[in-house]
Amino acid sequence: MPAAMSQPEPEYHPISCSFYDELEARATTRQPCTLTYRPEPDTPPSTTHGIIQDLFIREKVEYLRLENGLEIRLDTLVAVDDKELRHYC
């Protein structure tokens, strides 16, 4: 039986610099935050809580890593705390 083909990652769409600044501020101050994101395109959002440990780039895609090890693509974020990505240019 042939091995299952994995789905290619969706194209990355950079987030606004202003929203990135919000993430960076929380990472720098180690401020606990609530992150809402879409684990898969066209799925309901998930929510997690934690402290942003790192913001980094892997293969031209920006991510954040929480202290618990969870990595989230920045373009899947919906909101951080009460700040919604769609309100940033």
N, C-alpha and C positions, 0 to 999 in steps of 0.2 A: 504494500500500500504506500503511495507517495506521501512524503511529509507535507503537512499543511503549510501553506504559504502564509507568512505573517503580513498583516496590513502595513503598508508604508505609513510613516509618520506624516501627518498633515503638514503642509507648508507653514513655516513659522512667520508670524506677523508681529513685528516689534511693537511693544507697548509704548505709550507716551512717556517722554522724559519726566514729566511732572509726576506721573504715577510711580515711575521707577524711584523718584526721589522720596515718595511716601514709604516705599518698601525699604529703601536704604536707611532712612531715619529710624525705622523700627528695628532694623538689624543692628545699627550702631548703638542704640540705647538699650538693646535687648528687651524691648517692650513686648510683653505677651500680646498676641493679636488673634483675631478671628479671620480666617481666610475662606472665602467662598470661591469655588472653581468648578470647571466642568472636566471630569476625568476623561471623558470621550466626547467628541463632537456630537451635537444634537442629543445630549443626555441631560437629565435634570442636574442642577448644581449640587455639589457636596460641600460640606462645611467641616473645617478642622480648626483646632486651636493650637497655638504654640508660639515659640520664639524663633524668629528667622536667624539662622546661624550663618548663612552664606548666600550671596548672590553670585552666580557664575555663568559662564558660557561653555557649552559643550557642543561641538559640531555645528557652530553658528546659530545655536538656539539658546536663549536665556532661560535660566532656571533659578529657583530659590530652594534652599534646603533648610528644613526645620531641624531643631535640636534632636527630634526623635528619628531623624534620617529620611523622612518623607521629602521627596523632590517633586516640585510642581513647575511645569512650564509656565512662564510668565504670561503667555498669550492665552492660557486657559483660565486665568483669574477673572472673576466677576467682580469681587469686592474684597477690600481689606478693612476690617472693622466697619465703620459707617461710610467709607469712601468707595464709590462704585467706579470701576474703570471707564464705563461709558461716559462719565462726566468729565473726562480728561481728554485734551486734544493731543 
